[in-house]
Structure formats: C-alpha cells, structure tokens
Amino acid sequence: KRRMEKSISIVDNMKKMGVDWNFIANATGLNKQQYEEMQIEYQHLISKPTIPDTAARMSL
C-alpha cells in the first residue's frame, strides 16, 4: 500500500510539472493506463474499513 502511494505521488508530481507520459513511463515503469488502474486500486484499499484492535482480539 505504501509503495503504491509513493508511486502515485511521484506520477502526480511529474504530471503537475508538465512531464510527458513517455518520460513518466520510462522513469517509473508505469504507463498512463497502469497509473489509472493503480489509483483505483489504491482508493479501494484506503476505503476499506479497518478492524479495531479490540474487535480483532475478541475474535481470537
């Protein structure tokens, strides 16, 4: 999850600087489609509710 967040942040910053997608893809290994898919996957990951520690311990 953290690695995904960093990759998205790097691409976002490069896009803000007006960097061409060919350069972004060469620098990050992500093309535009992969980046968009990663954003969707990341949003799903962060939107999932987390189980509080007490509930997790009670289920053991």
GUGUMAR-47481 format. One record per atom (N, C-alpha, C): residue number from 1; residue in one letter; chain; atom name; x, z, y. Coordinates in Angstrom, 1 decimal, always signed. Atoms other than C-alpha are relative to their C-alpha. Layout:
<nodes>
NODE|NUM|a|A|CA|X|Z|Y
...
</nodes>
This chain:
<nodes>
NODE|1|k|A|N|+0.8|+0.0|-1.2
NODE|1|k|A|CA|+0.0|+0.0|+0.0
NODE|1|k|A|C|+0.9|+0.0|+1.3
NODE|2|r|A|N|-0.9|-0.1|-1.1
NODE|2|r|A|CA|+2.8|+0.9|+2.4
NODE|2|r|A|C|+0.7|-1.3|+0.3
NODE|3|r|A|N|-0.7|+1.2|-0.1
NODE|3|r|A|CA|+4.7|-2.2|+1.7
NODE|3|r|A|C|-0.9|-1.1|+0.5
NODE|4|m|A|N|+1.0|+1.0|-0.5
NODE|4|m|A|CA|+1.6|-4.3|+2.3
NODE|4|m|A|C|-0.2|+0.2|+1.5
NODE|5|e|A|N|+0.2|-0.3|-1.4
NODE|5|e|A|CA|+1.0|-2.6|+5.6
NODE|5|e|A|C|+1.2|-0.5|+0.8
NODE|6|k|A|N|-1.2|+0.4|-0.7
NODE|6|k|A|CA|+4.6|-3.3|+6.7
NODE|6|k|A|C|+0.0|-1.5|+0.1
NODE|7|s|A|N|+0.0|+1.5|+0.0
NODE|7|s|A|CA|+4.3|-7.0|+5.7
NODE|7|s|A|C|-1.0|-0.5|+1.0
NODE|8|i|A|N|+1.0|+0.5|-0.9
NODE|8|i|A|CA|+1.1|-7.4|+7.6
NODE|8|i|A|C|+0.4|+0.3|+1.5
NODE|9|s|A|N|-0.5|-0.3|-1.4
NODE|9|s|A|CA|+2.6|-5.7|+10.7
NODE|9|s|A|C|+1.1|-0.9|+0.4
NODE|10|i|A|N|-1.0|+0.9|-0.3
NODE|10|i|A|CA|+5.6|-7.9|+10.6
NODE|10|i|A|C|-0.6|-1.4|+0.4
NODE|11|v|A|N|+0.6|+1.3|-0.3
NODE|11|v|A|CA|+3.5|-11.1|+10.4
NODE|11|v|A|C|-0.8|+0.1|+1.3
NODE|12|d|A|N|+0.7|-0.1|-1.2
NODE|12|d|A|CA|+1.2|-9.8|+13.1
NODE|12|d|A|C|+0.9|+0.0|+1.3
NODE|13|n|A|N|-0.9|+0.0|-1.2
NODE|13|n|A|CA|+4.1|-9.2|+15.5
NODE|13|n|A|C|+0.6|-1.4|+0.2
NODE|14|m|A|N|-0.6|+1.3|-0.2
NODE|14|m|A|CA|+5.6|-12.6|+14.8
NODE|14|m|A|C|-1.1|-1.0|+0.5
NODE|15|k|A|N|+1.1|+0.8|-0.6
NODE|15|k|A|CA|+2.2|-14.2|+15.5
NODE|15|k|A|C|-0.2|+0.2|+1.4
NODE|16|k|A|N|+0.2|-0.4|-1.5
NODE|16|k|A|CA|+1.9|-12.3|+18.8
NODE|16|k|A|C|+1.1|-0.7|+0.8
NODE|17|m|A|N|-1.1|+0.6|-0.7
NODE|17|m|A|CA|+5.3|-13.7|+19.7
NODE|17|m|A|C|-0.1|-1.6|+0.0
NODE|18|g|A|N|+0.2|+1.4|+0.0
NODE|18|g|A|CA|+4.0|-17.2|+19.0
NODE|18|g|A|C|+0.9|-0.8|-1.0
NODE|19|v|A|N|-0.9|+0.6|+1.0
NODE|19|v|A|CA|+6.3|-17.8|+16.0
NODE|19|v|A|C|-0.9|-1.0|-0.9
NODE|20|d|A|N|+0.7|+1.0|+0.9
NODE|20|d|A|CA|+5.3|-20.9|+13.9
NODE|20|d|A|C|-0.1|+0.5|-1.4
NODE|21|w|A|N|+0.3|-0.4|+1.4
NODE|21|w|A|CA|+3.8|-20.4|+10.5
NODE|21|w|A|C|+1.1|-0.4|-1.0
NODE|22|n|A|N|-1.1|+0.4|+0.9
NODE|22|n|A|CA|+6.6|-22.3|+8.8
NODE|22|n|A|C|+1.2|+1.0|+0.1
NODE|23|f|A|N|-1.0|-1.0|-0.1
NODE|23|f|A|CA|+9.1|-19.9|+10.2
NODE|23|f|A|C|-0.4|+1.4|-0.6
NODE|24|i|A|N|+0.6|-1.2|+0.6
NODE|24|i|A|CA|+6.9|-16.9|+9.3
NODE|24|i|A|C|+0.1|+0.0|-1.5
NODE|25|a|A|N|+0.0|+0.2|+1.5
NODE|25|a|A|CA|+6.6|-18.2|+5.7
NODE|25|a|A|C|+1.4|+0.1|-0.5
NODE|26|n|A|N|-1.3|+0.0|+0.4
NODE|26|n|A|CA|+10.3|-18.7|+5.4
NODE|26|n|A|C|+0.6|+1.4|+0.1
NODE|27|a|A|N|-0.5|-1.3|-0.3
NODE|27|a|A|CA|+11.1|-15.3|+6.9
NODE|27|a|A|C|-0.6|+1.1|-0.9
NODE|28|t|A|N|+0.7|-1.1|+0.7
NODE|28|t|A|CA|+8.5|-13.2|+5.0
NODE|28|t|A|C|-0.3|-0.3|-1.5
NODE|29|g|A|N|+0.5|+0.4|+1.3
NODE|29|g|A|CA|+7.7|-15.2|+1.9
NODE|29|g|A|C|-1.5|-0.1|-0.1
NODE|30|l|A|N|+1.5|+0.1|+0.0
NODE|30|l|A|CA|+4.0|-15.2|+2.9
NODE|30|l|A|C|-0.4|-1.2|+0.8
NODE|31|n|A|N|+0.6|+1.0|-0.8
NODE|31|n|A|CA|+2.1|-18.3|+3.9
NODE|31|n|A|C|-1.2|+0.5|+0.6
NODE|32|k|A|N|+1.2|-0.4|-0.7
NODE|32|k|A|CA|-1.0|-18.2|+6.0
NODE|32|k|A|C|-1.1|+0.5|-0.9
NODE|33|q|A|N|+1.1|-0.4|+1.0
NODE|33|q|A|CA|-3.4|-18.0|+3.0
NODE|33|q|A|C|+0.4|+1.3|-0.6
NODE|34|q|A|N|-0.4|-1.2|+0.6
NODE|34|q|A|CA|-1.4|-15.3|+1.3
NODE|34|q|A|C|-0.1|+1.2|+1.0
NODE|35|y|A|N|+0.1|-1.0|-1.1
NODE|35|y|A|CA|-1.3|-13.3|+4.6
NODE|35|y|A|C|-1.4|+0.4|+0.1
NODE|36|e|A|N|+1.5|-0.3|-0.2
NODE|36|e|A|CA|-5.1|-13.6|+5.0
NODE|36|e|A|C|-0.5|+0.8|-1.2
NODE|37|e|A|N|+0.4|-0.7|+1.2
NODE|37|e|A|CA|-5.6|-12.5|+1.4
NODE|37|e|A|C|+0.5|+1.4|-0.1
NODE|38|m|A|N|-0.6|-1.3|+0.0
NODE|38|m|A|CA|-3.3|-9.6|+1.8
NODE|38|m|A|C|-0.7|+0.9|+1.0
NODE|39|q|A|N|+0.8|-0.8|-1.0
NODE|39|q|A|CA|-5.2|-8.4|+4.9
NODE|39|q|A|C|-1.3|+0.4|-0.6
NODE|40|i|A|N|+1.3|-0.3|+0.7
NODE|40|i|A|CA|-8.5|-8.5|+2.9
NODE|40|i|A|C|+0.3|+1.1|-1.0
NODE|41|e|A|N|-0.3|-1.0|+1.0
NODE|41|e|A|CA|-6.9|-6.6|+0.0
NODE|41|e|A|C|+0.4|+1.4|+0.6
NODE|42|y|A|N|-0.4|-1.3|-0.7
NODE|42|y|A|CA|-5.4|-4.0|+2.4
NODE|42|y|A|C|-1.2|+0.7|+0.6
NODE|43|q|A|N|+1.2|-0.6|-0.5
NODE|43|q|A|CA|-8.7|-3.5|+4.1
NODE|43|q|A|C|-0.9|+0.7|-1.1
NODE|44|h|A|N|+0.7|-0.6|+1.1
NODE|44|h|A|CA|-10.3|-2.8|+0.7
NODE|44|h|A|C|+0.7|+1.3|-0.4
NODE|45|l|A|N|-0.7|-1.2|+0.5
NODE|45|l|A|CA|-7.6|-0.3|-0.2
NODE|45|l|A|C|-0.2|+1.1|+1.0
NODE|46|i|A|N|+0.2|-1.1|-0.9
NODE|46|i|A|CA|-7.9|+1.7|+3.0
NODE|46|i|A|C|-1.4|+0.4|+0.2
NODE|47|s|A|N|+1.4|-0.4|-0.2
NODE|47|s|A|CA|-11.7|+1.7|+3.0
NODE|47|s|A|C|-0.5|+0.8|-1.2
NODE|48|k|A|N|+0.4|-0.8|+1.2
NODE|48|k|A|CA|-11.9|+3.3|-0.5
NODE|48|k|A|C|+0.1|+1.5|+0.4
NODE|49|p|A|N|-0.1|-1.5|-0.3
NODE|49|p|A|CA|-12.8|+7.0|-0.2
NODE|49|p|A|C|+1.0|+0.7|-0.9
NODE|50|t|A|N|-0.9|-0.8|+0.8
NODE|50|t|A|CA|-10.2|+9.4|-1.4
NODE|50|t|A|C|-0.6|+1.2|-0.5
NODE|51|i|A|N|+0.5|-1.2|+0.7
NODE|51|i|A|CA|-10.9|+12.3|-3.7
NODE|51|i|A|C|+0.7|+1.2|+0.6
NODE|52|p|A|N|-0.7|-1.2|-0.5
NODE|52|p|A|CA|-10.2|+15.6|-2.0
NODE|52|p|A|C|+0.7|+0.8|-1.2
NODE|53|d|A|N|-0.7|-0.7|+1.0
NODE|53|d|A|CA|-7.7|+17.8|-3.9
NODE|53|d|A|C|-0.8|+0.9|-0.8
NODE|54|t|A|N|+0.8|-1.0|+0.8
NODE|54|t|A|CA|-10.2|+20.4|-4.8
NODE|54|t|A|C|-0.9|-0.6|-1.0
NODE|55|a|A|N|+0.8|+0.8|+0.9
NODE|55|a|A|CA|-12.5|+17.9|-6.4
NODE|55|a|A|C|+0.8|-0.5|-1.2
NODE|56|a|A|N|-0.8|+0.5|+1.0
NODE|56|a|A|CA|-9.7|+16.4|-8.3
NODE|56|a|A|C|+0.4|+1.1|-1.0
NODE|57|r|A|N|-0.4|-1.1|+0.8
NODE|57|r|A|CA|-8.5|+19.8|-9.6
NODE|57|r|A|C|-1.2|+0.5|-0.9
NODE|58|m|A|N|+1.2|-0.4|+0.8
NODE|58|m|A|CA|-12.1|+20.7|-10.7
NODE|58|m|A|C|-0.3|-0.9|-1.2
NODE|59|s|A|N|+0.3|+1.0|+1.0
NODE|59|s|A|CA|-12.4|+17.6|-12.8
NODE|59|s|A|C|+1.0|+0.1|-1.2
NODE|60|l|A|N|-0.9|-0.2|+1.1
NODE|60|l|A|CA|-9.4|+18.6|-14.9
NODE|60|l|A|C|-0.4|+0.9|-1.1
</nodes>
